[in-house]
Amino acid sequence: MILAVTMNPSVDISYHVESFKLDDINRVEDLRKTAGGKGLNVARVTAQMEEAVMATGVLGGTIGDYIVQELNKSNIPNDFLKIKKESRNCIAILHEGMQTEILESGPALSKEEGAAFLEKFEGLLANTSLVAVSGSLPKGLAANYYQQMLKISHKMGVRMILDSSGESLSQALLCEKKPFAIKPNTAELSQLLGMKVDAEIANLKQTLNHPLFHGIEWIIVSMGGEGAFVRHGDDDYKVTIPKIEVVNPVGSGDATVAGFAVALNRNQSVETILKTAMTTGMLNTMEAGTGYIDVNKMNEYFDFIKVEKVD
Ligand code: ATP
């Protein structure tokens, strides 16, 4: 089973208004409400690929209840720690071809809740072959919280894919127990290392030689429409993808993590793992929904992806 962790899930609400007026009443023409958060996207795409998955993390209040309801409706098994405070809403207002976002930071966890989740996490790992941890940490947890989760997953012998950014990622990479895989984009690499990282191969090769990355089995640097640069052990790969019609690219990184996790969990070859990861990322961009793919299109795009080893 793949375990998909979201520590700060949300209900994502998108409001469509014809024109957005400040200091006035805006009447919503159309709205959409979904269970959001990077790990939930990973869980959804993994379930769509018919791989056994469990969504976990922390949630609370009626917003938390709504998230569970939505997961149950989509037949995604879930087991979250219930916390005292209410989970968050994230609002996107779509107007005149623009997107104005209002994002709540989410509930602050108490020390006891932080400890309780680590206990739950360890319990869930007993039935897990691969764990994907995605997104930011909620307030109240120490910046080294993912480091603590990493230590537990090492103890339990479960490989961890960590898709995070900023302080929580850099703290986790400082741990002597490294994640099995990470999936930064070039902006996240730049932020992590405090220097500009561009999509140029020589630059990426040199960047990944940084001691922070030593001991990580898979580093997938995703580059949107440019595909990805990947280091697996001592080997580097350039993965090229075809041009496609993009509808909504949000959540493509999460769909990529899901495809990668599923292929890895099925013990597939390096080439198949990378092609699957890129295809799920691409399929996500072709749908209006976030963290959602049309699995029937998998074969149509898979063969157009080129995986080349680079020296
Ligand atoms: P997000 O934060 O929105 O989840 P990300 O920055 O983590 O995204 P990206 O590098 O944008 O991730 O995209 C991940 C993968 O999705 C890419 O490697 C590619 O396979 C696919 N993808 C993303 N954008 C495009 C695009 N414009 N055209 C084709 N494929 C895309």
py3Dmol code that shows the C-alpha trace and the ligand (Angstrom):
import py3Dmol

protein = """\
ATOM      1  CA  MET A   1       0.000   0.000   0.000  1.00  0.00           C
ATOM      2  CA  ILE A   2       1.094   3.572  -0.727  1.00  0.00           C
ATOM      3  CA  LEU A   3       0.550   6.022   2.136  1.00  0.00           C
ATOM      4  CA  ALA A   4      -0.060   9.639   1.065  1.00  0.00           C
ATOM      5  CA  VAL A   5       0.444  12.221   3.811  1.00  0.00           C
ATOM      6  CA  THR A   6      -1.035  15.762   3.911  1.00  0.00           C
ATOM      7  CA  MET A   7      -0.303  17.660   7.108  1.00  0.00           C
ATOM      8  CA  ASN A   8      -2.269  20.800   6.182  1.00  0.00           C
ATOM      9  CA  PRO A   9      -5.197  19.795   3.933  1.00  0.00           C
ATOM     10  CA  SER A  10      -7.846  22.252   2.826  1.00  0.00           C
ATOM     11  CA  VAL A  11     -11.176  22.616   1.158  1.00  0.00           C
ATOM     12  CA  ASP A  12     -10.324  24.409  -2.071  1.00  0.00           C
ATOM     13  CA  ILE A  13     -13.131  26.669  -3.224  1.00  0.00           C
ATOM     14  CA  SER A  14     -13.100  28.328  -6.620  1.00  0.00           C
ATOM     15  CA  TYR A  15     -15.537  31.157  -7.269  1.00  0.00           C
ATOM     16  CA  HIS A  16     -16.215  32.260 -10.840  1.00  0.00           C
ATOM     17  CA  VAL A  17     -17.261  35.908 -11.120  1.00  0.00           C
ATOM     18  CA  GLU A  18     -17.571  37.898 -14.323  1.00  0.00           C
ATOM     19  CA  SER A  19     -15.640  40.855 -12.983  1.00  0.00           C
ATOM     20  CA  PHE A  20     -14.108  41.201  -9.549  1.00  0.00           C
ATOM     21  CA  LYS A  21     -14.967  44.450  -7.759  1.00  0.00           C
ATOM     22  CA  LEU A  22     -13.084  45.656  -4.702  1.00  0.00           C
ATOM     23  CA  ASP A  23     -15.048  47.222  -1.848  1.00  0.00           C
ATOM     24  CA  ASP A  24     -18.313  46.031  -3.417  1.00  0.00           C
ATOM     25  CA  ILE A  25     -20.562  42.965  -3.624  1.00  0.00           C
ATOM     26  CA  ASN A  26     -19.384  40.163  -5.920  1.00  0.00           C
ATOM     27  CA  ARG A  27     -22.033  37.601  -6.836  1.00  0.00           C
ATOM     28  CA  VAL A  28     -20.705  34.138  -7.638  1.00  0.00           C
ATOM     29  CA  GLU A  29     -21.881  32.622 -10.944  1.00  0.00           C
ATOM     30  CA  ASP A  30     -20.373  29.218 -10.509  1.00  0.00           C
ATOM     31  CA  LEU A  31     -18.486  27.519  -7.719  1.00  0.00           C
ATOM     32  CA  ARG A  32     -16.491  24.377  -7.172  1.00  0.00           C
ATOM     33  CA  LYS A  33     -15.451  22.815  -3.856  1.00  0.00           C
ATOM     34  CA  THR A  34     -12.837  20.084  -3.616  1.00  0.00           C
ATOM     35  CA  ALA A  35     -10.760  18.325  -0.997  1.00  0.00           C
ATOM     36  CA  GLY A  36      -7.378  19.943  -1.506  1.00  0.00           C
ATOM     37  CA  GLY A  37      -3.781  19.582  -0.449  1.00  0.00           C
ATOM     38  CA  LYS A  38      -0.807  18.065  -2.251  1.00  0.00           C
ATOM     39  CA  GLY A  39      -0.967  14.669  -0.531  1.00  0.00           C
ATOM     40  CA  LEU A  40      -4.673  14.371  -1.329  1.00  0.00           C
ATOM     41  CA  ASN A  41      -3.837  14.951  -5.003  1.00  0.00           C
ATOM     42  CA  VAL A  42      -1.227  12.185  -4.765  1.00  0.00           C
ATOM     43  CA  ALA A  43      -3.793   9.876  -3.129  1.00  0.00           C
ATOM     44  CA  ARG A  44      -6.449  10.640  -5.767  1.00  0.00           C
ATOM     45  CA  VAL A  45      -4.181   9.963  -8.763  1.00  0.00           C
ATOM     46  CA  THR A  46      -2.754   6.827  -7.088  1.00  0.00           C
ATOM     47  CA  ALA A  47      -6.303   5.541  -6.548  1.00  0.00           C
ATOM     48  CA  GLN A  48      -7.160   6.357 -10.162  1.00  0.00           C
ATOM     49  CA  MET A  49      -4.247   4.126 -11.190  1.00  0.00           C
ATOM     50  CA  GLU A  50      -5.859   1.341  -9.148  1.00  0.00           C
ATOM     51  CA  GLU A  51      -2.981   1.037  -6.704  1.00  0.00           C
ATOM     52  CA  ALA A  52      -3.816   0.438  -3.041  1.00  0.00           C
ATOM     53  CA  VAL A  53      -3.547   3.764  -1.229  1.00  0.00           C
ATOM     54  CA  MET A  54      -4.353   5.339   2.127  1.00  0.00           C
ATOM     55  CA  ALA A  55      -4.648   9.088   2.696  1.00  0.00           C
ATOM     56  CA  THR A  56      -3.542  10.384   6.080  1.00  0.00           C
ATOM     57  CA  GLY A  57      -2.531  13.572   7.867  1.00  0.00           C
ATOM     58  CA  VAL A  58      -4.377  15.838  10.273  1.00  0.00           C
ATOM     59  CA  LEU A  59      -7.731  17.551   9.979  1.00  0.00           C
ATOM     60  CA  GLY A  60     -10.422  19.037  12.170  1.00  0.00           C
ATOM     61  CA  GLY A  61     -13.856  20.619  12.458  1.00  0.00           C
ATOM     62  CA  THR A  62     -16.618  20.640   9.860  1.00  0.00           C
ATOM     63  CA  ILE A  63     -14.117  21.458   7.105  1.00  0.00           C
ATOM     64  CA  GLY A  64     -12.203  18.333   8.104  1.00  0.00           C
ATOM     65  CA  ASP A  65     -15.470  16.362   7.999  1.00  0.00           C
ATOM     66  CA  TYR A  66     -16.133  17.640   4.478  1.00  0.00           C
ATOM     67  CA  ILE A  67     -12.660  16.481   3.346  1.00  0.00           C
ATOM     68  CA  VAL A  68     -13.337  12.980   4.714  1.00  0.00           C
ATOM     69  CA  GLN A  69     -16.761  12.929   3.031  1.00  0.00           C
ATOM     70  CA  GLU A  70     -15.222  13.858  -0.328  1.00  0.00           C
ATOM     71  CA  LEU A  71     -12.518  11.201   0.015  1.00  0.00           C
ATOM     72  CA  ASN A  72     -15.139   8.584   0.892  1.00  0.00           C
ATOM     73  CA  LYS A  73     -17.240   9.642  -2.112  1.00  0.00           C
ATOM     74  CA  SER A  74     -14.215   9.038  -4.336  1.00  0.00           C
ATOM     75  CA  ASN A  75     -13.533   5.679  -2.625  1.00  0.00           C
ATOM     76  CA  ILE A  76     -10.160   6.810  -1.310  1.00  0.00           C
ATOM     77  CA  PRO A  77      -9.387   4.998   1.958  1.00  0.00           C
ATOM     78  CA  ASN A  78      -8.391   7.505   4.625  1.00  0.00           C
ATOM     79  CA  ASP A  79      -7.300   7.599   8.230  1.00  0.00           C
ATOM     80  CA  PHE A  80      -6.566  11.107   9.556  1.00  0.00           C
ATOM     81  CA  LEU A  81      -5.766  12.321  13.044  1.00  0.00           C
ATOM     82  CA  LYS A  82      -8.649  14.522  14.221  1.00  0.00           C
ATOM     83  CA  ILE A  83      -7.401  17.752  15.768  1.00  0.00           C
ATOM     84  CA  LYS A  84      -9.246  20.335  17.895  1.00  0.00           C
ATOM     85  CA  LYS A  85      -9.048  23.267  15.497  1.00  0.00           C
ATOM     86  CA  GLU A  86     -10.844  23.662  12.191  1.00  0.00           C
ATOM     87  CA  SER A  87      -9.028  22.758   8.933  1.00  0.00           C
ATOM     88  CA  ARG A  88      -8.634  25.509   6.390  1.00  0.00           C
ATOM     89  CA  ASN A  89     -10.418  26.863   3.333  1.00  0.00           C
ATOM     90  CA  CYS A  90      -8.403  28.101   0.362  1.00  0.00           C
ATOM     91  CA  ILE A  91     -10.309  30.349  -2.022  1.00  0.00           C
ATOM     92  CA  ALA A  92      -9.497  31.072  -5.649  1.00  0.00           C
ATOM     93  CA  ILE A  93     -11.536  33.792  -7.358  1.00  0.00           C
ATOM     94  CA  LEU A  94     -11.537  33.337 -11.127  1.00  0.00           C
ATOM     95  CA  HIS A  95     -12.285  36.588 -12.923  1.00  0.00           C
ATOM     96  CA  GLU A  96     -11.464  38.183 -16.270  1.00  0.00           C
ATOM     97  CA  GLY A  97      -8.949  35.418 -17.075  1.00  0.00           C
ATOM     98  CA  MET A  98      -7.168  36.011 -13.766  1.00  0.00           C
ATOM     99  CA  GLN A  99      -6.986  34.091 -10.517  1.00  0.00           C
ATOM    100  CA  THR A 100      -6.992  35.928  -7.179  1.00  0.00           C
ATOM    101  CA  GLU A 101      -6.253  33.610  -4.266  1.00  0.00           C
ATOM    102  CA  ILE A 102      -7.123  33.956  -0.587  1.00  0.00           C
ATOM    103  CA  LEU A 103      -5.319  31.260   1.382  1.00  0.00           C
ATOM    104  CA  GLU A 104      -5.846  30.533   5.061  1.00  0.00           C
ATOM    105  CA  SER A 105      -2.664  29.365   6.769  1.00  0.00           C
ATOM    106  CA  GLY A 106      -4.533  26.590   8.570  1.00  0.00           C
ATOM    107  CA  PRO A 107      -4.805  25.464  12.187  1.00  0.00           C
ATOM    108  CA  ALA A 108      -1.884  25.464  14.620  1.00  0.00           C
ATOM    109  CA  LEU A 109      -1.263  22.026  16.106  1.00  0.00           C
ATOM    110  CA  SER A 110      -0.547  21.494  19.784  1.00  0.00           C
ATOM    111  CA  LYS A 111       2.586  19.591  20.860  1.00  0.00           C
ATOM    112  CA  GLU A 112       0.356  16.670  21.894  1.00  0.00           C
ATOM    113  CA  GLU A 113      -1.323  16.575  18.479  1.00  0.00           C
ATOM    114  CA  GLY A 114       2.108  16.606  16.773  1.00  0.00           C
ATOM    115  CA  ALA A 115       3.218  13.661  18.925  1.00  0.00           C
ATOM    116  CA  ALA A 116      -0.083  11.830  18.383  1.00  0.00           C
ATOM    117  CA  PHE A 117       0.293  12.022  14.618  1.00  0.00           C
ATOM    118  CA  LEU A 118       3.837  10.592  14.749  1.00  0.00           C
ATOM    119  CA  GLU A 119       2.408   7.651  16.653  1.00  0.00           C
ATOM    120  CA  LYS A 120      -0.392   7.191  14.126  1.00  0.00           C
ATOM    121  CA  PHE A 121       2.117   7.510  11.272  1.00  0.00           C
ATOM    122  CA  GLU A 122       4.281   4.738  12.707  1.00  0.00           C
ATOM    123  CA  GLY A 123       1.221   2.507  13.069  1.00  0.00           C
ATOM    124  CA  LEU A 124       0.148   3.099   9.452  1.00  0.00           C
ATOM    125  CA  LEU A 125       3.659   2.343   8.163  1.00  0.00           C
ATOM    126  CA  ALA A 126       3.293  -1.244   9.365  1.00  0.00           C
ATOM    127  CA  ASN A 127       1.050  -1.874   6.308  1.00  0.00           C
ATOM    128  CA  THR A 128       2.850   0.464   3.906  1.00  0.00           C
ATOM    129  CA  SER A 129       5.358  -0.288   1.146  1.00  0.00           C
ATOM    130  CA  LEU A 130       6.006   3.339   0.116  1.00  0.00           C
ATOM    131  CA  VAL A 131       5.104   6.660   1.708  1.00  0.00           C
ATOM    132  CA  ALA A 132       4.679   9.994  -0.080  1.00  0.00           C
ATOM    133  CA  VAL A 133       4.795  13.100   2.111  1.00  0.00           C
ATOM    134  CA  SER A 134       3.706  16.268   0.323  1.00  0.00           C
ATOM    135  CA  GLY A 135       3.300  19.938   1.063  1.00  0.00           C
ATOM    136  CA  SER A 136       3.945  22.341   3.874  1.00  0.00           C
ATOM    137  CA  LEU A 137       3.851  21.779   7.615  1.00  0.00           C
ATOM    138  CA  PRO A 138       1.054  23.298   9.678  1.00  0.00           C
ATOM    139  CA  LYS A 139       1.795  25.914  12.310  1.00  0.00           C
ATOM    140  CA  GLY A 140       2.771  24.588  15.719  1.00  0.00           C
ATOM    141  CA  LEU A 141       5.039  21.801  14.441  1.00  0.00           C
ATOM    142  CA  ALA A 142       8.828  22.109  14.616  1.00  0.00           C
ATOM    143  CA  ALA A 143      10.604  22.743  11.297  1.00  0.00           C
ATOM    144  CA  ASN A 144      12.312  19.368  11.735  1.00  0.00           C
ATOM    145  CA  TYR A 145       8.988  17.479  11.886  1.00  0.00           C
ATOM    146  CA  TYR A 146       9.555  15.803   8.506  1.00  0.00           C
ATOM    147  CA  GLN A 147      12.988  14.800   9.788  1.00  0.00           C
ATOM    148  CA  GLN A 148      11.226  12.997  12.654  1.00  0.00           C
ATOM    149  CA  MET A 149       8.898  11.281  10.162  1.00  0.00           C
ATOM    150  CA  LEU A 150      11.935  10.281   8.087  1.00  0.00           C
ATOM    151  CA  LYS A 151      13.580   8.654  11.084  1.00  0.00           C
ATOM    152  CA  ILE A 152      10.391   6.677  11.776  1.00  0.00           C
ATOM    153  CA  SER A 153      10.091   5.521   8.162  1.00  0.00           C
ATOM    154  CA  HIS A 154      13.750   4.413   8.193  1.00  0.00           C
ATOM    155  CA  LYS A 155      13.122   2.505  11.414  1.00  0.00           C
ATOM    156  CA  MET A 156      10.078   0.823   9.830  1.00  0.00           C
ATOM    157  CA  GLY A 157      12.005   0.097   6.588  1.00  0.00           C
ATOM    158  CA  VAL A 158       9.587   2.112   4.399  1.00  0.00           C
ATOM    159  CA  ARG A 159      10.910   4.284   1.539  1.00  0.00           C
ATOM    160  CA  MET A 160       9.801   7.922   1.663  1.00  0.00           C
ATOM    161  CA  ILE A 161       9.158  10.299  -1.223  1.00  0.00           C
ATOM    162  CA  LEU A 162       9.302  13.833   0.154  1.00  0.00           C
ATOM    163  CA  ASP A 163       7.797  16.622  -1.949  1.00  0.00           C
ATOM    164  CA  SER A 164       8.089  19.762   0.102  1.00  0.00           C
ATOM    165  CA  SER A 165       9.922  23.077  -0.017  1.00  0.00           C
ATOM    166  CA  GLY A 166      11.512  25.775   2.124  1.00  0.00           C
ATOM    167  CA  GLU A 167      12.582  25.170   5.691  1.00  0.00           C
ATOM    168  CA  SER A 168      10.763  21.837   6.164  1.00  0.00           C
ATOM    169  CA  LEU A 169      12.577  20.381   3.123  1.00  0.00           C
ATOM    170  CA  SER A 170      15.997  21.780   4.021  1.00  0.00           C
ATOM    171  CA  GLN A 171      15.667  20.483   7.589  1.00  0.00           C
ATOM    172  CA  ALA A 172      14.730  17.038   6.286  1.00  0.00           C
ATOM    173  CA  LEU A 173      17.736  17.009   3.935  1.00  0.00           C
ATOM    174  CA  LEU A 174      20.049  17.844   6.832  1.00  0.00           C
ATOM    175  CA  CYS A 175      19.040  14.558   8.464  1.00  0.00           C
ATOM    176  CA  GLU A 176      21.589  11.763   8.129  1.00  0.00           C
ATOM    177  CA  LYS A 177      18.666   9.508   7.166  1.00  0.00           C
ATOM    178  CA  LYS A 178      17.793  10.820   3.703  1.00  0.00           C
ATOM    179  CA  PRO A 179      14.456  10.537   1.911  1.00  0.00           C
ATOM    180  CA  PHE A 180      14.397   7.827  -0.752  1.00  0.00           C
ATOM    181  CA  ALA A 181      13.184  10.346  -3.341  1.00  0.00           C
ATOM    182  CA  ILE A 182      12.480  14.060  -3.715  1.00  0.00           C
ATOM    183  CA  LYS A 183      10.741  15.963  -6.529  1.00  0.00           C
ATOM    184  CA  PRO A 184      11.759  19.614  -6.471  1.00  0.00           C
ATOM    185  CA  ASN A 185      11.138  21.999  -9.370  1.00  0.00           C
ATOM    186  CA  THR A 186      13.888  24.459 -10.294  1.00  0.00           C
ATOM    187  CA  ALA A 187      12.320  27.272  -8.202  1.00  0.00           C
ATOM    188  CA  GLU A 188      12.320  25.020  -5.128  1.00  0.00           C
ATOM    189  CA  LEU A 189      15.963  24.021  -5.778  1.00  0.00           C
ATOM    190  CA  SER A 190      16.895  27.711  -6.099  1.00  0.00           C
ATOM    191  CA  GLN A 191      15.140  28.519  -2.819  1.00  0.00           C
ATOM    192  CA  LEU A 192      16.745  25.540  -1.079  1.00  0.00           C
ATOM    193  CA  LEU A 193      20.290  26.400  -2.133  1.00  0.00           C
ATOM    194  CA  GLY A 194      19.930  30.190  -2.121  1.00  0.00           C
ATOM    195  CA  MET A 195      21.142  30.491  -5.717  1.00  0.00           C
ATOM    196  CA  LYS A 196      19.587  30.552  -9.176  1.00  0.00           C
ATOM    197  CA  VAL A 197      19.142  27.051 -10.605  1.00  0.00           C
ATOM    198  CA  ASP A 198      18.067  26.969 -14.257  1.00  0.00           C
ATOM    199  CA  ALA A 199      16.930  24.145 -16.526  1.00  0.00           C
ATOM    200  CA  GLU A 200      20.347  23.737 -18.157  1.00  0.00           C
ATOM    201  CA  ILE A 201      21.776  20.186 -17.850  1.00  0.00           C
ATOM    202  CA  ALA A 202      25.345  21.111 -16.825  1.00  0.00           C
ATOM    203  CA  ASN A 203      23.953  23.456 -14.174  1.00  0.00           C
ATOM    204  CA  LEU A 204      21.554  20.811 -12.840  1.00  0.00           C
ATOM    205  CA  LYS A 205      24.271  18.127 -12.729  1.00  0.00           C
ATOM    206  CA  GLN A 206      26.494  20.406 -10.679  1.00  0.00           C
ATOM    207  CA  THR A 207      23.626  21.515  -8.435  1.00  0.00           C
ATOM    208  CA  LEU A 208      22.730  17.931  -7.518  1.00  0.00           C
ATOM    209  CA  ASN A 209      26.338  17.280  -6.436  1.00  0.00           C
ATOM    210  CA  HIS A 210      25.632  19.462  -3.397  1.00  0.00           C
ATOM    211  CA  PRO A 211      26.201  17.498  -0.149  1.00  0.00           C
ATOM    212  CA  LEU A 212      22.542  18.064   0.869  1.00  0.00           C
ATOM    213  CA  PHE A 213      21.532  15.563  -1.832  1.00  0.00           C
ATOM    214  CA  HIS A 214      24.066  12.828  -1.030  1.00  0.00           C
ATOM    215  CA  GLY A 215      22.397   9.533  -0.262  1.00  0.00           C
ATOM    216  CA  ILE A 216      19.051  10.325  -1.954  1.00  0.00           C
ATOM    217  CA  GLU A 217      18.266   7.482  -4.350  1.00  0.00           C
ATOM    218  CA  TRP A 218      16.015   9.448  -6.738  1.00  0.00           C
ATOM    219  CA  ILE A 219      15.982  13.193  -7.410  1.00  0.00           C
ATOM    220  CA  ILE A 220      13.359  14.207  -9.951  1.00  0.00           C
ATOM    221  CA  VAL A 221      13.729  17.832 -10.953  1.00  0.00           C
ATOM    222  CA  SER A 222      10.440  18.519 -12.705  1.00  0.00           C
ATOM    223  CA  MET A 223      10.469  21.312 -15.263  1.00  0.00           C
ATOM    224  CA  GLY A 224       6.841  21.801 -16.371  1.00  0.00           C
ATOM    225  CA  GLY A 225       6.504  21.562 -20.155  1.00  0.00           C
ATOM    226  CA  GLU A 226      10.249  20.851 -20.429  1.00  0.00           C
ATOM    227  CA  GLY A 227       9.854  17.441 -18.747  1.00  0.00           C
ATOM    228  CA  ALA A 228      12.425  16.580 -16.079  1.00  0.00           C
ATOM    229  CA  PHE A 229      16.051  16.051 -15.164  1.00  0.00           C
ATOM    230  CA  VAL A 230      16.539  12.996 -12.985  1.00  0.00           C
ATOM    231  CA  ARG A 231      19.390  11.608 -10.911  1.00  0.00           C
ATOM    232  CA  HIS A 232      19.028   7.967  -9.911  1.00  0.00           C
ATOM    233  CA  GLY A 233      22.033   6.731  -7.944  1.00  0.00           C
ATOM    234  CA  ASP A 234      25.054   7.608 -10.119  1.00  0.00           C
ATOM    235  CA  ASP A 235      23.009   7.958 -13.315  1.00  0.00           C
ATOM    236  CA  ASP A 236      21.542  11.129 -14.776  1.00  0.00           C
ATOM    237  CA  TYR A 237      18.606  11.226 -17.190  1.00  0.00           C
ATOM    238  CA  LYS A 238      16.972  13.882 -19.313  1.00  0.00           C
ATOM    239  CA  VAL A 239      13.286  13.197 -19.801  1.00  0.00           C
ATOM    240  CA  THR A 240      11.626  14.955 -22.733  1.00  0.00           C
ATOM    241  CA  ILE A 241       7.854  15.192 -23.188  1.00  0.00           C
ATOM    242  CA  PRO A 242       5.667  16.127 -26.186  1.00  0.00           C
ATOM    243  CA  LYS A 243       3.895  19.492 -26.519  1.00  0.00           C
ATOM    244  CA  ILE A 244       0.306  19.254 -25.326  1.00  0.00           C
ATOM    245  CA  GLU A 245      -2.771  21.429 -24.855  1.00  0.00           C
ATOM    246  CA  VAL A 246      -2.679  22.564 -21.202  1.00  0.00           C
ATOM    247  CA  VAL A 247      -6.003  23.200 -19.409  1.00  0.00           C
ATOM    248  CA  ASN A 248      -4.886  23.501 -15.750  1.00  0.00           C
ATOM    249  CA  PRO A 249      -1.301  22.728 -14.684  1.00  0.00           C
ATOM    250  CA  VAL A 250      -1.965  23.034 -10.920  1.00  0.00           C
ATOM    251  CA  GLY A 251      -1.219  19.749  -9.153  1.00  0.00           C
ATOM    252  CA  SER A 252       0.937  18.328 -11.960  1.00  0.00           C
ATOM    253  CA  GLY A 253       3.828  17.887  -9.563  1.00  0.00           C
ATOM    254  CA  ASP A 254       1.559  15.838  -7.290  1.00  0.00           C
ATOM    255  CA  ALA A 255       0.319  13.718 -10.201  1.00  0.00           C
ATOM    256  CA  THR A 256       3.987  13.164 -11.121  1.00  0.00           C
ATOM    257  CA  VAL A 257       4.730  11.974  -7.578  1.00  0.00           C
ATOM    258  CA  ALA A 258       1.741   9.595  -7.779  1.00  0.00           C
ATOM    259  CA  GLY A 259       2.846   8.106 -11.110  1.00  0.00           C
ATOM    260  CA  PHE A 260       6.399   7.742  -9.820  1.00  0.00           C
ATOM    261  CA  ALA A 261       5.202   6.080  -6.592  1.00  0.00           C
ATOM    262  CA  VAL A 262       2.900   3.631  -8.379  1.00  0.00           C
ATOM    263  CA  ALA A 263       5.550   2.521 -10.916  1.00  0.00           C
ATOM    264  CA  LEU A 264       8.179   2.244  -8.182  1.00  0.00           C
ATOM    265  CA  ASN A 265       5.800   0.214  -6.031  1.00  0.00           C
ATOM    266  CA  ARG A 266       5.256  -2.117  -9.004  1.00  0.00           C
ATOM    267  CA  ASN A 267       9.050  -2.622  -9.285  1.00  0.00           C
ATOM    268  CA  GLN A 268       9.139  -1.327 -12.832  1.00  0.00           C
ATOM    269  CA  SER A 269      12.262  -0.380 -14.825  1.00  0.00           C
ATOM    270  CA  VAL A 270      13.871   3.063 -14.554  1.00  0.00           C
ATOM    271  CA  GLU A 271      12.546   3.961 -17.991  1.00  0.00           C
ATOM    272  CA  THR A 272       8.979   2.893 -17.161  1.00  0.00           C
ATOM    273  CA  ILE A 273       9.068   4.671 -13.793  1.00  0.00           C
ATOM    274  CA  LEU A 274      10.110   7.951 -15.424  1.00  0.00           C
ATOM    275  CA  LYS A 275       7.696   7.620 -18.333  1.00  0.00           C
ATOM    276  CA  THR A 276       4.818   6.885 -15.931  1.00  0.00           C
ATOM    277  CA  ALA A 277       5.693   9.869 -13.720  1.00  0.00           C
ATOM    278  CA  MET A 278       5.839  12.246 -16.700  1.00  0.00           C
ATOM    279  CA  THR A 279       2.632  10.872 -18.230  1.00  0.00           C
ATOM    280  CA  THR A 280       0.597  11.327 -15.040  1.00  0.00           C
ATOM    281  CA  GLY A 281       1.971  14.888 -14.709  1.00  0.00           C
ATOM    282  CA  MET A 282       0.996  15.648 -18.309  1.00  0.00           C
ATOM    283  CA  LEU A 283      -2.458  14.072 -17.987  1.00  0.00           C
ATOM    284  CA  ASN A 284      -3.120  16.283 -14.953  1.00  0.00           C
ATOM    285  CA  THR A 285      -2.444  19.414 -17.019  1.00  0.00           C
ATOM    286  CA  MET A 286      -5.069  18.290 -19.534  1.00  0.00           C
ATOM    287  CA  GLU A 287      -7.942  18.273 -17.003  1.00  0.00           C
ATOM    288  CA  ALA A 288      -9.789  21.163 -15.338  1.00  0.00           C
ATOM    289  CA  GLY A 289      -9.690  19.401 -11.947  1.00  0.00           C
ATOM    290  CA  THR A 290      -6.582  19.561  -9.764  1.00  0.00           C
ATOM    291  CA  GLY A 291      -4.814  16.291  -8.973  1.00  0.00           C
ATOM    292  CA  TYR A 292      -7.010  14.353 -11.377  1.00  0.00           C
ATOM    293  CA  ILE A 293      -6.150  12.394 -14.524  1.00  0.00           C
ATOM    294  CA  ASP A 294      -7.982  10.530 -17.272  1.00  0.00           C
ATOM    295  CA  VAL A 295      -6.277   7.137 -16.892  1.00  0.00           C
ATOM    296  CA  ASN A 296      -7.682   5.970 -20.239  1.00  0.00           C
ATOM    297  CA  LYS A 297      -5.241   8.362 -21.962  1.00  0.00           C
ATOM    298  CA  MET A 298      -2.181   6.827 -20.263  1.00  0.00           C
ATOM    299  CA  ASN A 299      -1.087   4.660 -23.216  1.00  0.00           C
ATOM    300  CA  GLU A 300      -1.682   7.438 -25.727  1.00  0.00           C
ATOM    301  CA  TYR A 301       1.074   9.641 -24.258  1.00  0.00           C
ATOM    302  CA  PHE A 302       3.427   7.164 -22.546  1.00  0.00           C
ATOM    303  CA  ASP A 303       5.300   6.187 -25.732  1.00  0.00           C
ATOM    304  CA  PHE A 304       5.971   9.796 -26.737  1.00  0.00           C
ATOM    305  CA  ILE A 305       8.166  10.381 -23.691  1.00  0.00           C
ATOM    306  CA  LYS A 306      11.897  10.111 -24.273  1.00  0.00           C
ATOM    307  CA  VAL A 307      14.270   9.031 -21.497  1.00  0.00           C
ATOM    308  CA  GLU A 308      17.951   9.637 -22.319  1.00  0.00           C
ATOM    309  CA  LYS A 309      20.906   8.891 -20.094  1.00  0.00           C
ATOM    310  CA  VAL A 310      23.252  11.883 -20.005  1.00  0.00           C
ATOM    311  CA  ASP A 311      26.997  11.796 -19.191  1.00  0.00           C
TER     312      ASP A 311
END
"""
ligand_1 = """\
31
ATP
P 2.634 21.925 -8.994
O 3.319 22.682 -7.881
O 1.583 22.720 -9.723
O 2.111 20.596 -8.560
P 5.333 21.423 -9.981
O 6.074 22.711 -10.184
O 5.645 20.628 -8.763
O 3.762 21.647 -10.105
P 5.859 20.828 -12.747
O 7.318 20.729 -12.989
O 5.179 22.083 -13.177
O 5.570 20.470 -11.220
O 5.102 19.650 -13.500
C 5.297 18.286 -13.200
C 5.173 17.480 -14.456
O 3.869 17.675 -15.045
C 6.166 17.848 -15.560
O 7.412 17.214 -15.376
C 5.402 17.379 -16.800
O 5.446 15.975 -16.910
C 3.963 17.758 -16.457
N 3.697 19.138 -16.914
C 3.615 20.251 -16.161
N 3.384 21.357 -16.928
C 3.319 20.915 -18.205
C 3.101 21.531 -19.479
N 2.921 22.849 -19.596
N 3.103 20.754 -20.580
C 3.273 19.425 -20.488
N 3.488 18.775 -19.316
C 3.508 19.493 -18.196
"""
view = py3Dmol.view(width=600, height=400)
view.addModel(protein, "pdb")
view.setStyle({"model": 0}, {"cartoon": {"style": "trace"}})
view.addModel(ligand_1, "xyz")
view.setStyle({"model": 1}, {"stick": {}})
view.zoomTo()
view.show()
